[in-house]
Amino acid sequence: MMDYDIELWDRVMQVNVRGTWLVSQAAVPLLAQHAHSKIVNVASDTALWGAPRLLAYVASKGAVIAMTRSMARELGEQGICVNAIAPGLTCVEATEYVPRERHQLYEKGRALPGAQHPADVNGSVLYLLSPLANFVTGQLLPVNGGFIFN
């Protein structure tokens, strides 16, 4: 934390917080034209357990969770449901840099042990986008095999 690069902080906040806001803002006029429209934001379970040495990322994903709740209240009047998922460490190209020890922490610490893959997350997003979730809004759904319970 003490040696954190301010430019990295700004870049992470710009992508994760500002990017989430701007994409949602651009979509709202179209979403408001249809009944039961949905927004599913992507947070991270790191914001739920305070992963060390990822300060900007953790803070940015915590902001996405808070934004999701605020957006749900604001956009509910237009019939738009806003929720978020909080995936755990997922095996994708973007996480190849993560040290093996962190992967093992997740793999061994999950209630459902093992690696998490993109297919493990898809169903939760599809549920939140489906008619089954027409009365679900402002919620955070951790999708991490039980690494963190909410």
C-alpha positions in Angstrom: 0.0 0.0 0.0 2.8 2.4 0.9 4.5 2.0 -2.5 1.4 2.0 -4.6 1.7 3.8 -7.9 -0.8 6.6 -8.3 -0.9 6.2 -12.0 -1.8 2.6 -11.7 -4.5 3.5 -9.1 -6.0 6.1 -11.6 -5.9 3.6 -14.5 -7.6 0.9 -12.5 -10.3 3.3 -11.3 -10.8 4.6 -14.8 -11.4 1.2 -16.3 -13.3 -0.5 -13.5 -15.4 2.4 -12.0 -15.7 5.0 -14.7 -16.0 2.4 -17.4 -18.8 0.6 -15.6 -20.6 3.9 -15.1 -20.2 5.1 -18.7 -21.2 1.8 -20.3 -24.3 1.7 -18.1 -25.1 5.4 -18.8 -24.9 4.8 -22.5 -27.2 1.7 -22.3 -29.9 3.2 -20.2 -31.8 5.1 -22.9 -32.2 1.8 -24.9 -32.9 -0.3 -21.8 -35.6 2.1 -20.6 -37.6 1.4 -23.8 -38.1 -2.3 -22.9 -39.8 -4.0 -20.0 -37.7 -6.0 -17.6 -34.3 -4.7 -18.8 -31.2 -5.7 -16.9 -27.7 -4.6 -16.2 -25.2 -7.0 -14.7 -22.1 -5.4 -13.4 -18.9 -7.4 -12.8 -17.4 -6.9 -9.4 -15.0 -9.3 -7.7 -14.9 -11.3 -4.5 -11.6 -9.6 -3.7 -13.8 -6.7 -2.5 -15.5 -9.0 0.0 -12.3 -10.3 1.6 -9.8 -7.5 1.1 -7.2 -9.3 -1.0 -3.7 -7.9 -0.1 -1.5 -6.1 -2.6 -4.4 -5.3 -4.9 -5.5 -2.1 -3.3 -6.8 -0.3 -6.3 -8.5 -3.3 -7.8 -10.2 -4.2 -4.5 -11.3 -0.6 -4.0 -12.6 -0.3 -7.6 -14.6 -3.5 -7.3 -16.0 -2.3 -4.0 -17.1 0.8 -5.8 -18.8 -1.3 -8.5 -20.8 -3.1 -5.7 -21.9 0.3 -4.2 -22.7 1.7 -7.7 -24.8 -1.4 -8.4 -27.0 -0.7 -5.4 -27.3 3.0 -6.2 -28.1 2.3 -9.8 -30.7 -0.2 -8.8 -32.5 2.4 -6.8 -32.2 5.1 -9.5 -33.1 2.9 -12.5 -35.8 0.9 -10.8 -38.3 3.6 -11.6 -37.6 2.9 -15.3 -38.1 -0.9 -14.8 -34.4 -1.7 -15.1 -32.9 -4.3 -12.7 -29.3 -3.7 -11.8 -27.2 -6.5 -10.1 -23.6 -7.6 -9.9 -21.7 -10.8 -9.8 -18.5 -11.2 -7.8 -16.4 -13.9 -9.4 -13.5 -15.5 -7.7 -10.1 -15.9 -9.3 -11.0 -17.4 -12.7 -8.6 -19.2 -15.0 -8.4 -16.9 -18.0 -5.6 -15.2 -19.9 -6.0 -12.0 -17.8 -5.1 -13.9 -14.6 -2.1 -15.8 -15.9 0.1 -13.2 -14.1 -1.4 -14.1 -10.7 1.1 -16.0 -8.6 0.5 -19.8 -8.3 0.2 -19.4 -4.5 -2.8 -17.1 -4.9 -4.4 -19.6 -7.3 -3.8 -22.4 -4.7 -5.3 -20.2 -2.0 -8.5 -20.1 -3.9 -8.5 -23.7 -5.2 -8.0 -25.1 -1.7 -10.1 -22.5 0.2 -13.3 -23.0 -1.8 -16.2 -25.0 -0.4 -16.2 -26.6 -3.9 -12.4 -27.1 -4.3 -10.6 -26.6 -7.5 -10.1 -24.1 -10.2 -12.8 -21.7 -11.5 -13.4 -21.4 -15.2 -15.5 -18.9 -17.2 -18.2 -21.6 -17.7 -18.6 -21.6 -13.9 -19.7 -17.9 -14.0 -21.9 -17.9 -17.1 -25.0 -19.5 -15.5 -25.2 -16.8 -12.8 -25.1 -14.1 -15.4 -27.7 -15.8 -17.5 -30.0 -16.2 -14.5 -29.7 -12.5 -13.6 -30.5 -11.6 -17.3 -33.5 -14.0 -17.4 -37.2 -13.5 -16.6 -36.5 -15.6 -13.5 -34.8 -12.5 -12.0 -37.4 -9.8 -13.0 -37.8 -8.9 -9.3 -34.2 -9.1 -8.3 -32.3 -5.9 -8.2 -29.5 -4.3 -6.2 -28.0 -7.7 -5.3 -24.5 -9.0 -5.4 -24.1 -12.7 -6.3 -20.7 -14.1 -5.4 -19.7 -16.8 -7.9 -16.6 -18.3 -6.4 -17.3 -21.9 -5.4 -17.8 -20.9 -1.8 -14.5 -19.1 -1.2 -16.4 -16.2 0.3 -20.0 -16.5 1.6 -22.3 -13.5 1.4 
